[in-house]
Amino acid sequence: MRARSRQPDASLSRRVGLNTVSQIAARLYSSALAFAITALLLPRRLDVADFGLFAFYLTLYQLLQNVLDFGAGTIVIREASRDRERAGRLIGLLIGIKARLALAAIVLLLGVAWFFEGLSLRTGLLVLASLHLLAHAPSAAGAIFSVDMAFARANLASALGQTTWLAGTLLLILAGVLEPSVYLMAFGLGAAAGGLLTWAWARRRVAIRLGGTAAERAALWTEAWPAGVSMTMASVYFYIDAVMLRPMLGEVAVAHYSVAYRLMGFVLMVPVLFSQVVFPIFSRLWPAGALDPFFQRTTALLAGFGLLFPPLIWLLRRDLMALVYPPDYAAGADSLGILSLAIPIVFAAYPHVLTLLSAGQQRLMMGISTAGAVLNVALNLWWVPQLGIEGAAWATVATEVFVLGSAALAVRRRAGLAFRPLALARPLLCGALATLALWALLRGLDAQAVALRCAAGIGLGAAAALCAGLLPLRLEAPEPAAAGGP
C-alpha cells in the first residue's frame, strides 16, 4: 500500500499552528458576518419577539447541522487518516448517510413549525428555509480537507457561504422585509452555497465513489451510530437551552439568552477549530501508543487559554452587551457572565473527547453525552422557572462540568492517560494578575466608555496569554512512520 505523503520540512507544531490559525481566521471572517447579521442588523430591524423567533429556528438549524452525519463524519476522518486510499469510498458512504438524515431533519422541522406557528404562510416559509439541509449531504466531501490537513478551500467555501447570507439579508432589509422566516431563508441560501462549493472543491482532491454496497454501509453505520448518538446528545445539551426557553418563557427570553450565547460562541470556536485540525493526529498517534505527550500539551494549551476568559468576561459582561446590542437586550448580561464559567471546562474537555474517539470508545462517549443531555434538560426544567434565563446558563455550566469529569475519568480508565494539572499553574497566575489589573483599571474608567473598557480587557487578556507561555505552540510529538490501525 502506498504510504500517505508527508511534509518532512514542517514541524508538527508549525503544521497544527498554521492550520489552526487558518481555520480561526476563516471562522473569524464567517463569524464576523454572522455577528453582523444576528447582532448588528436583525436586532435593530426586527422587534425583540420576532428576533426571538428567528433565533429559535436558527438554533434548531444549527443543532441539526451538527448531527446530520450522525457520527459517520468522525469515523470517516479517523479511518481515512489511517488509510488515505479508502477516502473516496468512505466519503461516498458518508454522503449517502447525510442525505437520508437531511430528509428526516426537514420532516422534523416541518412538525416543529406546524406545532408553534400553525397552518400559515410563515410555516411554509420555514419549511422552504429548512431545505438548505439537503446541501449538507454533498458538503460531506469536505472531510477530505481534515484528512489531508489542508483547509484553504474548505475555509473559502465557508466564507463565501456566509457572504451569500449577508448579501441576502441586506437585500431583504433594503426591501423593507419584517417577517423573520424570510431572513431564515437567506441563512439557508448561504448554507447551501457553502455546501455546494465544498463538494466541488473536494472532488479535486479525491475521487468520490458514491453508492457502496449494503455491507459497506452496514459496517460504517455499526462504527458510526454510537458516535452519532454521542454527537446528537452533545448538540442537545449545547443548544437545547434556547429551544426550551420559548415554550417556558417566550420569544423575548429566547432573544435575551441567545445574544449572550452567541457572544460566548466566538470564544468556543477556538477549541472546535483546533480540534478539527488535531483529530487526525490523535487518530494516528493512538495506535502507535505515542499519544500521551501530545495529549498533555494540547490539554494544557486549551485549558490554559480557557482559564483566562471567565474573570475578564464577568467584569465586562454589561459593557460587552452595551457595546454590541441595543439597550433592549441588556437583560442578557448576567447570563453571559455565568456562561463564561463554562469556557475553560469546554476547552479542557475537547482533548479528552478526541482521545476517546481515537481509541474507538464511541459507545462510552455515547453514554457520557446522553447522560449530559438528560442532566441538562432536567436542570433547565428545574432552574429556568425559578431563575429565568440565568437558570439556563447555570444548567449549561453544570452540564459541562459533568461531561469533563466523566470524560477525564473515562480517559484515565480506558486509555491510561491523565492530564497533569500542574501545567496550568502559570496560566492561572497570569490570569489572576490580568483580572486584578482590569478590576483596578475599570474603577478609574467612565462607565459609559464601554468601547475603551472592552479594549482594556482584550489587551490585558492578550498580555496574560503571552505571560502564560501559551504562545508560540509547543506540540511536537513523534508520529508513527506509516499509517495503520490496530
N, C-alpha and C positions, 0 to 999 in steps of 0.2 A: 504493500500500500504506500502511495506517495505521501511523504510527510508534509504536513502543513507548513507553508512558507512562514519565515520569521524575520524579525528586524534586528539583527545582531548588534547594530551600531547604536541602538536606542536602549537605555536602561529601562527597567520596569517602572521606576518612579516617573521617568520622563514620559513614557507612553501613557500611563494612567493619568498623570498630571495634565498632559496636553489634551487627552480625550475628555477628561472631566471639565477642564476649562472651556473646551469647545462646546460640550454639552450645556454647561451653565450659561455661556454667552448666548447660545441659541435659545435656551429656555428663558433667559432674561429678556431677550427681544420678544419672544412669544408671550411671556407673562406680562411684559410691559404693555403690549397691545390688549391682552385680556384685561389687565388692570385698568387701562384707559376706558375700555368699554363698560366694565362692571363697577368701576369706582368713580370715574370722572364723567362719563356720558349718561348712562342709563339712570343712575340715581338722581340725576338732575332733569332727566326727560320724563321719567315715569314717577307717579306718586309712590309712597312707601309701600302700600299694599300691592300695587301692580309689580313693583320691583321684587317684592317678596315672592309673588307667583313666579316671576322669571327665575329667581334664584332657586326656588323649589324644583322646577323641572330641569334646570341646568345641573343641579346636584344629582338628580336621578340619571341624567345622561352620562355624567362623569362616573358615577358608580357603575353603570352598566358597561361603559367603555373599558373600565379596569378589569372586568371579569369575562369579557367576550371570548377570549381563547380558553377560558376555564382551566388555566394552568398549563395547557399544552405549549404555550409560548416559552415558558420557563424550561420545560423538558426539552424542547427542540433546541434552544440555545445551549443547554448543558450538553446534549448528545452531539450536536454539530460542532461544538468547541473541541470535543474529543476526537471526532472523525469528520473532517470537513467534507469528505467525499459524499456523505449522506445528506448534506444540507438541502439540496434541491428536492429530494423526495420528502424529507421531513417537513419542509416549508409547504409543499403542496398539500400534505395531510392537514397541516395547521390551518390553511386557508379554508379547507372544507369544514373543519370544526367551527371556525369563526362564522362562516356563512350561515350554518344551521342555528347557531346560538343568537346571531343577529336577528333572524326572523322571530325567534322566541321572545327576544327582548322587545321588539316592536309590538308584538301582541300584548305583552305585559304593560307597556306604556299606554297602549290604547285603553286597556282596562283602568289604569290609574286616572287617565284623563276623563274617561266617561264617569268614573266614580265622583271625582271632585267637580267637574265642570258641567256634567250632564250632556245631553244630546244637543250640541250647539256648534256654531261656526268655529268657536275657539277650540273645541275638541278636534275638529277636522284639521285645523291649522297645526295643532300639536302633533297629530299623527303624521302629517307631512314633514314636520321638523324631525320626527324620530327616524325617518327613512335614512338619515345620514349614517345610521349604524351599519347599514349594508356595506358602506365603503370601508369599514374596518376589516372586512374579510380580505380583500386584496392587500391592505396595508400590512397584513401579517408577514408579507415578504420582507419587511424591514428587519426581521430577526437576523438576517444575514449581516447587517451592519454591526450588531452586537457580537456576533460570532467572530467577525474579522476585526473588531475594534476599529472600525472606520465609519465615523458618524457624520461626515460632512454632508452627504446627500440627505440623510435622514433629518438632520438639523434644518437643512434648507427647505425640505418638504413641509416640515412643521411650521417654519417661519412663514412660508408662502400661504399655508392654510390659514394661519392667524391673520395675515394681511387681508386675505379674502373676507374673513369675518368682520374685520374692522371696516373695510370698504362697504360691505353690505349694510352694516349698522349705520354708517354715516349717511348713506343714501336714504335709508328709512327715516332718519332724523330730519334730513333736509326735506323729505316728502311730508313731514308732519305726522308720522305714524305714532299712535299712542297705545296700540294693542301689544302686550308683552309677548304673546305667542308668535307674532310676526318676527320679533327680534330673535326668538329662538330658531326660526327658520334661517336667519342669517348665520347663526352659530353652526347650524347643520351644514350649510353650504361650505363654510370654511373647513369643517372637519372632513367633508367628502373630498374637497380639493387636495388637502394634505394627504389623505389616504391613497388617492389615485396616483399622485406624484411619487409617493413612496414605492408603490407597486412598479411603476415604470422604471425608476432608477435602480431598484433592487434586482430587476431582471438583467441588468448589465453586469452584475457580479456573480450571478448563479443561474443555472438553467433549472427553472422551477418545473417540477413534474407533478401536474395536477392528477387527481384521481386517487390512485393507490388501491391496493387490494383490501378486502374486508379484514384479513388477518393483520395487515399493517395498521389499519385504523384501530382495530381492537387492541393491538399491542401498545400503541401510543395512548389510547384512552385509558388503559389499565394503569399506565405510569402517571397519566396527567390528572385523573379525576381527584385524587387526594389533594394535589396542589391546587386544583381548581376550586374545590370546596374551601381550602385554606384562603385563597385569594378572595373568593366571594365573601367569606366571613370577615376578612380583614377590611375589605371595602365597606362592608356593612357597618362595622364599628367606627370606621373613619368618616363615613358620610351620613349615617342614619340620623344623627342628631338633628340636622336641618330638616330632614324629611319628617321626623316625628313632631317637630315643633309646630308644623302647620295645623294638624288636627287638634293639638293640645293648646296652643296659644295663638294661632292665627298667622296670617301673612306678614304682619308688621314684625312680629317676633322673629320670623324666618329672615327677614331683611336685616334686622339688627345683629343677629348671630352670624349670618352669612358674611357680612362685611368684615367682621373680626376674624372669621375663619379664613377668609381669602388673604388677609394680611399675613397670617401665620403660614399660609401656603407658599409664600415667597421664600420663607426660610426652609421649609420642609423639602423644597425641590433639590436642595444640596445633597442630602443622603440618597434621595431617589435616583438622581442622575449619576452620582458617584457609584452607586451600587450597580447600575446598568453597565458601567464601564468595567468594574472589577469582577462581576459574577463569572465571566468566562475564565478568569484567572483562578478564582476559587475552585471552579469545576476541574481545572487541570492540575492544581496542586493537591487536591484532596486524595485522588487515587494513588499519588506518589508518596503520601504520608508527609508532605512538606508544607502543610498549611499553617501550622501554629505561628511562625514568625509573621506571616502576612496578616493573619487574623488579629494578632496582638497590635500590630501597627495601624491597621485600618480602624479597629475599635477605638484605640487611643486617639487617633486623628478625629474621627467623627464625634466621639463623646466629648473630647476636649473643645471642639468648636461649639457643640451644642450647649455646653455649660456657660458659655459667655452670654447667651441671649436672654434668659429669663429675667435676671435682675434689671438689665437695661430696658427691656420692653416694659416691665412693670412700672418703672419710674416714668416712662414716656407714653404710657398707654393712652392717656387722654390727649396728649399732644399729637400722637400719630393719627388718632381718629379725627381730630380737628384739622390736621394738615391735609388729609386725603378726602374726607367725606363732608357732605353738607351737615349743618347742625342737627338735622332730623335723625342722624344716625349716631349721635353721641352716646346713646344708651348702650352701645356695644363695647364701650371702652373696658369695663370691668371683666367682661368675658374674654377680651383679648389678653388682659393681664393673666387671667387664670390659665388660658390655653397655652401661654408661653411656658408654663411649667412643664408641659409635655415635650418640649423641643429636645432637651438633652436625652430624655428617655427614648424618644423615637430614633434619634441619631445613633444611640448605643445599640438599639435593637437590630438595626439592619445587618451588621456583620454576623450576628448570631443566626438570623434567619437565613442568610446566604450560606452559612456553614451547614445548617441542617438540610437545605435543599441540595447542596453539593454532595452531601453524604447520602442522598437518597431517602431522607426522612420526611417525605411528603405527608405520610399519614400522621406522623407526630405533629407536624405543623398544622395539619387539618384540625386536630384536636385542640391545639392551643388557640387557633383563630376562631373556631366555633365557640369555645368557652368564652373568649373575649367578646364575641358578638352578643352572646346571650347575656353576659355581665353588663355590657354597655346598654342594651335595650332595657334591662331590669333597672339599672341605675337611673336612666332617663325617666322611666315611668315613676320612679320614687322621688327623684330630686327636682325634676322640672316643675311639677305642680307646687312644690314648696319654695324653690329658689329661682324659678324663671329660667332665662337663658343662661344664667350663671350656673344653674344646676346641670345643664347640658355640657358646659365647659368642664365642670368637675368630673362628670361622668367620663369624658374623653381622657382626662389626666389619669383617673383611676384605672381605666381600661389599659392604657399604655404601660402603666406600672406592672399590671398583671402580665401583659404579653412579654415584656422584657424579662421579668423574673422567671416566667415559665420557660422562655427560650434559652436563657442563660443556664438554668438547671438542666434542660434537655441537652444542650451542647456539652456540658460537663459530663453527663452520664453516658450519652450515646457517642460523642466524638472524642471524649477525653481531653477537651480543651476548656480552659478557664481564663478569663481576662484578668490581668493583674492591675488592680485599680491604682497602684502607686504611680502609674504613668500619668494620672490626672492631677497630681499634686500641683505641678507648675501651672496648668491652665486654671485651676481653682484659685490659686493665689493671684494670678494676673487678673482674672475676672473680678475678684473681690476688690482689688485696687481700683480697677476701672469703675466699678459700681460706686465706691466711695467718692471717687473724683467727680463722677456725674452728679451724684446727690448734692455735693457741695456746690458744683457749678450751677445746677438748676436753681438753687436757693438765691443766687445772685442775678439770674436772668429774668426778664419780664415774662410773666405767664402768658402774655399774648404773642410773644415772639416764638411761635411754635416751630417755624422752619429752622430757626437758629438752635433751638433746644434739641430738635431731632438731629440736626447736623452734628451737634456736640456729642450726642450718643453714638452716632455712627463712627465718628472719628475715634472716640475712646474705645469702641468695640474693635476697630481695626488695630489700634495700638495694643490692645490686650491679646489679639491673635498673634501678633508679631512677638510680643513679650513671652507668650506661652511656648514659642518654638514650634508652632504648628505648621509654619511655612519656612522654607520650601518642603515639599513632600519628601519623606524618607520611607520608602516602601519596598526597597529591594528584598527579594526573596527568591530562592532558587526554583526555577521552573523545570519540570521534567523534560528530558531531552526529546521525547516524542509523545504525541497524543496517544492516549489509551484509556482504558477503563478497567475496572476490576472484573 
